Amino acid sequence: MQRSLIAQLEPQRIYGLRAEEFQVFLLVVVATVQRHVRGATPESPKLDRTPLGPEDAGAISRRRIAETLGIPLETVRRHVAKLVARGLVVERGQGRSDEALTVQFAAEGAHGYFCQPHRVMGMMGFALVGDFTGNLDAVRAAGEGLAPRPLKRRFDELLAEVEALATREGLG
């Protein structure tokens, strides 16, 4: 038991973190990799020390950290600020629901989009412009490699709706 405790304390010492800071750090690490590791197989790419790109990495909010660890939100904010300042964690941009977004499409077709902060949950959609059937084969092919599973599942559901709409409208 003593060896187990020492083995658990060694990473804390290496990173120079107090116990509570280390708990926050570990929770961020687990949240970052769990989605990627959960569906991994020995043949999966990036089962090495290659950093995960933003499209593969999960995330966790300060509020969720506070709820999970049972510590005050303001304490979590201070710990995260220290971890960011030391370069141990990277803070992604925060989505703002009150920012206006304007997009002008130069071509007819089905144009996919997703919400970057919520991509892992499958928050995505299609903007249908004009005769949107002209590029459906390319859209379908682009969706074949989507990950994680919730995003791929949502993509397939929406594409089926787009194809049904095209049939009802007599397009394509």
Beta strands, then each sheet from edge to edge (+ up, - down):
strand 1: 109-114
strand 2: 124-129
sheet 1: 1+ 2-
end
